[in-house]
Every structure is written in structure tokens, then in C-alpha cells.
Amino acid sequence: MKETARIKPVHRAKVGIYTVGLKAYWPQFPGLRERIIEYVDYIEKRLEPYAEIYNYGLVDCSDEGHKAGEWFKKNDVDLVFCHTGTYVSSDAVLPVHQICDAPAIILNLQPTTQVNYARTSTGEWLAHCGACPVPEISNAFNRAHIPFRVISGLLGLDYTPEISVTNENTVDRPEAKKAYKEMIEWCRAAGVKRTLRNSRFGFLGSNFHGMLDMYSDYTLLQAQAGIHVEIIEMCDLNERMKGITEEEIRDKLDEIYDMFQISGDSQADPIARKPTEEQLHWSANVAVAQEKLVKDYNLDALVYYYHSVPGNPYQDLQGGFIVGHSLLTANGIPCAGEGDIKTGIAMKICDTLDTGGSYCEIVTADYEDGTILLGHDGPFHIKISNGKPILRGMGLYHGKQGTGVSVEAKVMAGPVTMLGVTQTGEGKMKMIISEGVSTDAEIMQVGNTQTHVKFPVDIDTYYNNWFKHAPTHHCAMSVGHNAQLFAKVAEMLGCEYVIL
């Protein structure tokens, strides 16, 4: 993706990890205790780039389990990995997770692909029997109503410890790569939860009038996603238009010309014209104010819509929204139009994971190519653009008031994942996830973002599968195949989800 500077950094997850074993083993089998601690230290090093790791070390009895639980709770971890280094009785593990209620994941990671049958002693075997206590721990968790997940595979060492009598260098084995991919995804998903929990979403204006799917209960969204919603008025933005200097506008224009390609007149649509110098200057002026607003309110995302009435001074102000909101989105402040805060959350999830997250709705289908065009008028996530996005002057914004400059672009060709955040009849958030492939096909020259996406099923089947889950009519498009990653985010948030 294109490199741009984030206005605010994302939050790294705090991830706890510990290993387990039976205390009675240590005097019986010298070196076993140190060996499994070495294993968990190795896992810590592999995960350090993706989270802030809190490694407790060894839990080998119930008293130590209580201490570990208190330590993880004190450090406010988002997730706890329990590495089953060898057999342990479940009374040592259960207290950890009764005291610290962060999501629990058991790491069943065997150090070798095959023991050396001829040379393996009991002490050697115990270093490779991490799967042995997993059923017992699972049973205890289930009866204590503690949700858990298990990741099974190989430990993935890139060396063999001196104590070992077999080859433990499994770093290149697919079973190790798959296990670490899952662990890393959990770390990243936990980072999304922490980021949302510390996020301030600005809500500027109102919902698009009559779009019932857009309406949301901010309190429920805060309860479920952790976001704070700051209500912002158009006069708050208008206040920041005062005192803007020509130097600030010129700097913003330089940024605009660097990011965008300026269109000529559309050959097909008489309302899509080459932007005038006055339109670009006004968009830059508004963009300066938009950035000041975001910084003054310490926002992490912005959701907006303002309908206005003809002749209202704010009509001109909202007419300049799109360029500045696209620049903010590229700089880590996703901006969702039409007051769609649920899709704003979807965009923030995608952006936090560095997968983009461009605002979309169904545009039309191409039955000849077997693709669905997805896009929208309004802001675009420049970092995932297929080439430079185009700025077009718009003689009108269809269905809305005013005129201005809009973005015409498509997402880079390759794997993509759609993330929709909707609300169920019970008022709960639900995520709808689907993977596809974007293509570099022709799009309309109407000043809207549009991307052709081919899904694994035919168009009508996809439509019906998507519609039956009662989505909002917007969603976020991310680059890459991220279904399993998004599913982990949903689980971290305790949110219902479906992968189509």
C-alpha cells in the first residue's frame, strides 16, 4: 500500500503468555523445566513485533496460577496464550483465567515432527507431550463457562536445543507457519479491540434522512465496540474555517496534487467536469479546517452527513468535504459518509489492520464479466488505490445538495475482503465477511469510486447470500484475503459474524 503518515497511531495489543508443567516433574527430570521456559521465551520473541508481550513464565501449580491471573489482570492484557509445555493438572490453569477474563487461547505446539523413538527417555517424551493436558484443560474451561480456542501445530524453532535428542528445527514446516499465522492474527485482532476501546468517533451532522439502516444507538455501539461518539455540529467545522492562511491552503493544495490526478471533462456525463481552480482551492480550504477539527477533538474516525437547504452557507461547506475526508482516510482517520457509523467502524477495523477499508455500496453488476461493481460517491482510501485517484468536478451531488469535487478511483487489483457491520433485530452488532478478487476492468467516468469484484460464486448467488444477513447498504473494502483475521476481531469484540 502507499505510505502516508498517520495522524494518530494505532494501539498495540497487550498479550499475556505463560507455559505450564507439573511441579512434581522438575526434580524427577533435570532440564525439563528450563526447556519449556525456553520454548515460551521463543514464542514471545516471535510475537513481539505484533503486540506488547507480557510473559509470566511458568505456571506449575494452583498457587502459581492465582499469581499469574492477578499479574495478567494488573497489566490489563487483552488476550492470554497458555502454552502447554508438558502435562499439567488443570487446577493450575483454571485460576489464571478465572481471575483474568481476557480471551484464552491454548497453544498446543509440538517441538518436533517426530520423536527419536530409539533414544527418547521419559524426560525427553514429556517435552513433546503438550497435547496431553489440552483435553483436561478444555473440560475445566467448559465446566467453568470460560470460552477458549486451541491452536495446534509445530513450535517452529529455528534451532535444536542442546538437551534434545531429535531435530526441533521446524520453522519452515507448514504446521508451524499456520500456527504462527493464527497467533499473529489473534495479536492483531486484539490490537483492533484496544484501538476501538480508545477511539473517539466524531459524528458530524446527521444521518441521511430516511435511511433506516443507518440509524444506530450510540450507547449500544460504545457498549459493544468500546468507541466514544463525539457529536459535532457544522458550526464547529465552520469555526475552524476562520483564520486559515493562504500558506496553509497552498500546502494542502500541494498535498492534493501529490495524491490525485486532475480529470478532464467526462465524455459520458455532463455533470462530471474538470475541476475548476476555484473548486480545488475551496476543497483545500475545507480540508485544512477538517484536519484542524480532527486534531482539536482528538478524533480517530469521522462519520458525517449534512443535507442543508439551498442557499444555506453550510451547503458550500459540505460541498467541499470529499477531498479532505479522503486525505484524512489515507492518514488513518477513516471518514464514512451518510452518517453510517457502523460502516465507519468497519473502515476503522480495516485501517487499524493496515488493510485499507474503502467506503462501498453495490453500484451495479457486470453479468458479462461475472463481477459486481462496488463503490460510492465521497471519500476514498487512497492508500489502496489502483494508480492515482482522479478528482472530478461535480455539477451536482446526486440525491444531495450542492456541488464540488469528487473522487473517481478503484481499489488495486488482487485479493480483497468485504467487511460489513450491521445491527440485528436484537440491537447487536454483526459482521458480514466475504472474500473476492478485484479486477482492473473499465469503470464509469461519473466521479464515483468503483471497483469490479469477482466472488467465488455467481452474481445472483452472492447477492442472495449477502442480502439474507440483513446488511446495511454500505460496507468496507479491504485489500488481501482477511476473512479469518476479521473473524478473530469479531470474536475479540464478542460480536456475531458470518463468513460467506
C-alpha positions in Angstrom: 0.0 0.0 0.0 1.0 3.6 -0.5 2.9 5.1 2.5 1.2 8.0 4.3 1.7 9.4 7.7 -0.9 8.5 10.4 -2.4 11.5 12.3 -2.7 9.1 15.3 -1.0 5.8 15.9 -3.0 2.6 16.3 -2.8 0.8 19.7 -0.7 -2.3 20.1 -2.4 -5.1 22.0 -1.2 -6.2 25.4 -0.9 -10.0 25.1 -0.2 -12.3 28.0 1.6 -15.6 27.7 2.7 -18.4 30.0 3.8 -22.0 29.9 2.6 -24.9 32.0 4.0 -28.1 33.5 3.6 -30.3 36.6 5.7 -29.2 39.5 6.5 -32.8 40.5 8.4 -33.3 37.3 11.2 -30.8 38.0 13.3 -32.9 40.5 12.5 -36.1 38.6 13.7 -34.8 35.1 16.5 -32.3 35.3 16.4 -29.7 32.4 12.7 -30.2 31.6 11.6 -27.1 33.5 14.2 -24.9 31.8 13.5 -26.4 28.4 9.8 -25.5 28.3 10.6 -22.0 29.6 13.0 -21.7 26.7 10.1 -22.7 24.4 7.7 -20.0 25.7 10.5 -17.4 25.5 11.0 -18.3 21.9 7.2 -17.8 21.2 7.5 -14.4 22.9 10.2 -13.3 20.6 8.2 -14.4 17.5 5.2 -12.4 18.6 7.0 -9.2 19.9 6.6 -7.4 16.5 2.8 -7.7 16.7 2.0 -6.9 20.3 3.2 -5.8 23.7 4.0 -9.2 25.2 3.6 -10.0 29.0 5.4 -13.3 29.6 4.7 -14.6 33.0 6.9 -17.7 32.5 6.0 -20.9 34.2 2.7 -21.9 35.9 3.1 -25.3 37.6 0.6 -25.4 40.5 -2.7 -23.7 41.5 -0.9 -21.1 43.7 1.2 -20.0 40.7 -2.0 -20.0 38.6 -3.5 -17.5 41.0 -0.4 -15.3 40.9 -0.4 -15.4 37.1 -4.0 -14.4 36.9 -3.5 -11.5 39.2 -0.4 -10.4 37.2 -2.2 -10.5 33.9 -5.2 -8.7 35.3 -3.0 -6.0 36.8 -1.3 -5.5 33.4 -4.7 -5.2 31.6 -3.9 -7.7 28.9 -6.3 -8.1 26.0 -5.6 -11.8 25.4 -3.8 -14.7 27.1 -1.9 -17.5 25.4 -1.5 -20.7 27.5 1.4 -22.7 26.1 1.1 -26.4 27.1 4.8 -27.1 27.5 4.1 -30.5 29.0 1.5 -32.2 31.1 -0.1 -30.1 33.9 -3.1 -30.7 36.1 -5.9 -28.3 35.2 -6.2 -26.9 38.7 -3.1 -24.9 37.9 -4.5 -23.4 34.7 -8.1 -22.6 35.6 -7.4 -19.9 38.2 -5.4 -17.9 35.7 -8.5 -17.4 33.6 -11.0 -17.2 36.4 -9.1 -14.1 37.7 -8.1 -12.6 34.3 -11.1 -12.7 32.0 -9.2 -11.8 28.8 -9.9 -14.3 26.0 -8.0 -17.6 26.4 -6.1 -19.4 23.7 -4.3 -22.7 24.3 -1.1 -23.2 22.3 -0.7 -26.9 21.6 2.7 -26.6 19.7 4.8 -29.8 19.5 8.5 -29.1 19.3 9.3 -31.8 16.7 7.7 -33.6 13.8 8.7 -37.0 15.2 10.4 -38.1 18.4 13.6 -40.1 18.2 12.0 -43.4 19.2 15.2 -45.2 19.8 16.7 -42.6 22.1 13.7 -41.0 23.8 13.6 -41.2 27.6 10.6 -40.3 29.7 12.0 -36.8 30.3 12.5 -36.3 26.6 9.0 -37.6 25.8 7.5 -35.2 28.4 8.9 -32.3 26.5 6.9 -33.4 23.5 3.5 -34.2 25.1 2.0 -30.8 25.1 -1.3 -32.1 23.7 -1.8 -34.4 26.7 -3.3 -31.9 29.1 -5.4 -30.0 26.4 -8.5 -32.2 26.8 -8.4 -31.8 30.6 -7.9 -28.0 30.4 -10.7 -27.8 27.8 -13.0 -29.8 30.1 -12.3 -27.5 33.0 -12.8 -24.3 30.9 -16.1 -25.7 29.6 -17.5 -26.5 33.0 -16.4 -23.1 34.3 -18.1 -21.4 31.4 -14.8 -19.9 30.1 -14.7 -19.5 26.3 -11.4 -20.7 24.8 -9.7 -21.5 21.5 -6.9 -24.0 20.7 -4.1 -23.5 18.2 -2.4 -26.8 17.2 0.7 -27.2 15.2 4.5 -27.2 15.5 6.6 -24.9 17.8 8.6 -23.6 14.8 12.0 -23.3 16.5 14.8 -22.3 14.1 17.4 -24.4 16.1 17.5 -27.5 18.2 18.2 -27.2 21.9 21.2 -28.9 23.2 19.1 -31.1 25.5 17.1 -32.5 22.7 17.8 -35.9 21.0 15.8 -35.1 17.9 15.5 -32.4 15.2 13.5 -29.5 16.5 14.1 -27.0 13.7 10.6 -26.8 12.3 10.4 -23.1 11.4 9.8 -23.9 7.8 7.2 -26.5 8.3 3.6 -25.6 7.2 2.3 -26.7 10.5 4.5 -24.1 12.2 3.7 -21.4 9.7 0.0 -21.9 10.1 0.2 -21.9 13.9 2.1 -18.6 13.9 -0.2 -17.1 11.4 -3.1 -17.8 13.7 -1.3 -16.4 16.7 -0.3 -13.3 14.9 -3.8 -12.8 13.7 -5.1 -13.0 17.3 -2.5 -10.4 18.3 -3.6 -8.1 15.6 -7.3 -8.7 16.3 -6.6 -7.9 20.0 -5.0 -4.6 18.8 -8.2 -3.7 17.0 -10.2 -4.2 20.2 -7.7 -2.0 22.2 -7.7 0.6 19.4 -11.5 0.8 19.3 -11.7 0.9 23.0 -9.6 4.1 22.9 -11.2 5.6 19.8 -13.2 8.8 19.5 -15.6 8.8 16.6 -16.8 12.2 15.5 -20.4 12.3 14.3 -20.8 15.5 12.2 -24.3 16.5 11.2 -26.9 13.7 10.9 -27.8 10.5 9.1 -29.0 10.7 5.5 -32.7 11.3 6.1 -34.8 8.1 5.7 -32.0 5.6 5.5 -33.3 3.4 8.3 -30.3 1.1 8.1 -28.0 4.0 9.0 -29.7 4.8 12.3 -27.8 3.5 15.4 -27.8 3.6 19.1 -24.5 5.2 20.1 -24.7 3.8 23.6 -25.0 0.2 22.3 -22.1 0.8 19.9 -20.0 2.1 22.8 -21.0 -0.9 24.9 -20.1 -3.4 22.2 -17.2 -1.8 20.3 -15.8 0.5 23.0 -15.9 3.6 20.9 -16.7 7.0 22.2 -19.0 9.1 19.9 -18.5 12.8 20.0 -21.4 14.8 18.5 -20.1 17.6 16.3 -22.0 20.4 14.7 -21.4 22.1 11.4 -20.7 25.3 13.3 -17.8 23.5 14.9 -16.3 23.0 11.5 -17.2 26.4 10.3 -15.4 27.9 13.3 -12.2 26.3 12.1 -12.6 27.9 8.6 -11.7 31.2 10.3 -8.2 32.4 10.2 -6.9 29.8 7.7 -4.0 31.3 5.8 -3.2 31.2 2.1 0.0 29.4 3.1 -2.0 26.6 4.7 -4.2 26.3 1.7 -1.2 26.2 -0.7 0.4 23.4 1.4 -2.9 21.5 1.3 -3.1 22.0 -2.5 0.4 20.6 -2.8 -0.8 17.5 -0.9 -3.9 17.2 -3.2 -1.8 17.5 -6.4 0.6 14.9 -5.0 -2.2 12.4 -4.1 -4.6 12.9 -7.0 -4.8 13.2 -10.8 -7.0 16.1 -12.0 -9.6 15.0 -14.5 -10.7 16.5 -17.8 -14.4 16.6 -18.7 -16.2 13.3 -18.7 -17.2 12.2 -22.2 -20.3 10.5 -20.9 -21.7 12.5 -18.0 -22.4 16.3 -18.4 -22.3 16.8 -14.7 -18.8 15.4 -14.3 -16.4 18.1 -15.4 -12.8 19.1 -15.0 -12.5 20.7 -11.5 -12.0 24.5 -11.6 -9.2 26.2 -9.8 -11.8 27.8 -7.6 -13.3 24.3 -6.7 -9.8 22.9 -5.8 -8.9 26.0 -3.8 -12.2 25.7 -1.8 -11.6 21.9 -1.3 -8.1 22.6 0.1 -9.5 25.4 2.3 -12.1 23.0 3.8 -9.5 20.2 4.1 -7.4 22.4 6.3 -10.4 23.0 8.5 -11.3 19.3 8.6 -7.8 18.4 9.8 -8.0 21.1 12.5 -11.3 19.7 13.6 -10.0 16.1 13.8 -6.9 17.3 15.8 -8.9 19.6 18.1 -11.4 16.9 19.0 -8.7 14.2 19.1 -10.7 12.0 16.7 -9.8 8.5 15.4 -12.6 8.4 12.8 -15.3 10.7 11.5 -18.8 10.0 10.3 -20.7 12.7 8.7 -23.7 13.9 6.6 -25.2 17.3 6.1 -28.2 17.8 3.8 -28.6 21.6 4.0 -31.2 23.6 2.2 -30.5 25.7 -1.0 -28.7 28.9 -0.1 -27.6 27.9 3.4 -23.9 28.9 3.9 -23.2 25.3 5.2 -24.2 24.0 1.8 -21.0 25.3 0.3 -19.0 24.0 3.3 -20.3 20.4 2.9 -19.7 20.7 -0.9 -16.0 20.7 -0.2 -16.0 17.7 2.1 -14.9 14.8 -0.2 -11.2 15.7 -0.9 -10.3 16.5 2.7 -12.1 13.4 4.0 -10.2 11.3 1.5 -6.9 12.8 2.8 -7.9 12.1 6.4 -8.8 8.5 5.5 -5.4 8.0 3.9 -3.8 9.3 7.1 -5.5 6.9 9.5 -8.8 8.8 10.2 -11.5 6.9 8.3 -14.3 9.1 7.1 -17.7 7.5 6.4 -20.5 9.4 4.7 -24.3 9.5 5.0 -24.0 9.2 8.8 -23.1 5.5 8.6 -21.3 4.9 11.8 -21.5 1.1 11.6 -19.5 1.2 8.3 -17.2 3.8 10.0 -16.4 1.0 12.5 -15.8 -1.4 9.7 -13.5 1.1 8.0 -11.6 1.7 11.3 -11.1 -2.1 11.8 -9.7 -2.4 8.2 -7.5 0.6 8.6 -6.2 -0.5 12.0 -5.1 -3.8 10.5 -3.4 -1.8 7.6 -5.7 -3.4 5.0 -7.3 -0.2 3.8 -11.1 0.0 4.2 -12.8 2.0 1.4 -16.4 3.0 1.7 -18.6 1.0 -0.6 -22.1 0.1 -1.7 -23.3 -2.0 -4.6 -23.1 0.1 -7.8 -24.2 -2.4 -10.5 -23.3 -5.9 -11.8 -21.5 -6.9 -14.9 -23.0 -10.2 -16.0 -20.7 -10.5 -18.9 -17.5 -10.4 -16.8 -19.2 -12.0 -13.7 -18.3 -9.1 -11.4 -20.1 -6.8 -9.1 -19.1 -3.1 -9.1 -18.7 -1.7 -5.6 -18.0 1.9 -4.7 -19.6 5.2 -3.7 -19.6 8.9 -4.1 -17.5 10.5 -1.4 -14.2 9.7 0.3 -11.8 7.0 -0.9 -9.0 5.2 0.8 -6.1 6.5 -1.3 -3.6 4.0 0.2 -5.3 1.1 -1.6 -5.9 2.8 -4.9 -5.1 1.3 -8.3 -3.0 4.2 -9.5 -3.6 7.8 -8.7 -7.3 8.6 -7.8 -8.9 11.1 -10.1 -10.6 14.3 -8.9 -13.7 15.3 -10.9 -15.8 18.4 -10.6 -19.4 17.6 -10.0 -22.2 19.9 -11.2 -24.4 18.3 -8.5 -24.1 15.5 -5.9 -26.9 13.1 -6.9 -29.6 12.9 -4.2 -27.8 15.6 -2.1 -27.4 19.3 -2.1 -24.6 21.3 -3.5 -21.7 21.0 -6.0 -18.0 20.3 -5.6 -15.2 17.9 -6.3 -15.5 14.1 -6.0 -13.1 11.2 -6.2 -13.1 8.7 -9.1 -11.0 5.6 -8.4 -10.8 1.9 -8.0 -9.1 -0.4 -5.5 -5.9 -2.1 -6.6 -6.4 -5.4 -8.4 -6.0 -8.6 -6.4 -7.5 -10.3 -3.4 -10.0 -8.2 -1.4 -12.3 -8.8 1.5 -15.6 -7.0 2.2 -16.5 -6.2 5.8 -20.0 -5.1 6.6 -21.0 -4.1 10.1 -24.8 -4.3 10.6 -27.2 -4.4 13.5 -29.5 -7.3 14.3 -33.2 -7.0 15.4 -31.9 -7.5 19.0 -29.7 -4.4 18.6 -26.4 -6.3 18.5 -23.6 -5.7 16.1 -23.0 -8.3 13.4 -20.1 -8.6 11.0 -20.7 -9.9 7.4 -17.4 -11.0 5.7 -16.7 -12.2 2.2 -13.6 -12.6 0.1 -13.2 -11.9 -3.6 -10.8 -10.6 -6.2 -10.8 -7.1 -7.6 -10.1 -6.6 -11.3 -8.6 -3.8 -13.3 -11.7 -3.5 -15.5 -13.2 -0.4 -17.0 -15.3 1.9 -14.8 -17.8 4.8 -15.4 -16.5 8.3 -15.6 -19.1 9.7 -13.2 -16.9 10.9 -10.3 -17.6 7.9 -8.1 -15.3 5.2 -6.8 -16.0 1.8 -8.5 -14.2 -1.5 -8.2 -15.1 -4.7 -10.1 -15.0 -7.6 -7.7 -15.4 -11.3 -8.7 -16.6 -13.6 -5.9 -16.3 -17.4 -5.7 -20.0 -17.8 -6.6 -22.1 -16.3 -9.4 -23.5 -12.8 -9.0 -27.1 -13.8 -8.1 -26.0 -16.4 -5.5 -23.7 -13.8 -4.0 -26.4 -11.2 -3.9 -28.8 -13.6 -2.1 -26.2 -14.8 0.3 -25.2 -11.2 1.3 -28.8 -9.9 1.5 -30.2 -12.6 3.7 -27.9 -11.5 6.5 -29.7 -8.1 6.6 -26.7 -5.8 5.9 -26.6 -2.1 5.8 -26.3 -0.9 2.2 -22.7 0.1 2.8 -19.6 -1.9 3.7 -15.8 -1.5 3.7 -13.5 -3.0 1.1 -10.1 -4.1 2.3 -7.1 -5.5 0.3 -6.0 -9.0 0.9 -7.9 -12.1 2.0 -8.7 -11.2 5.6 -11.8 -13.4 6.5 -10.1 -15.3 9.3 -8.5 -12.1 10.6 -11.8 -10.3 10.7 -13.5 -13.2 12.3 -11.0 -13.0 15.1 -11.8 -9.3 15.6 -15.4 -10.2 15.8 -14.6 -12.8 18.5 -12.5 -10.4 20.4 -15.4 -8.0 20.4 -18.0 -10.7 21.3 -19.7 -9.9 18.0 -21.8 -12.3 15.9 -20.3 -12.8 12.4 -20.7 -14.8 9.3 -18.2 -15.6 6.5 -19.9 -16.0 3.2 
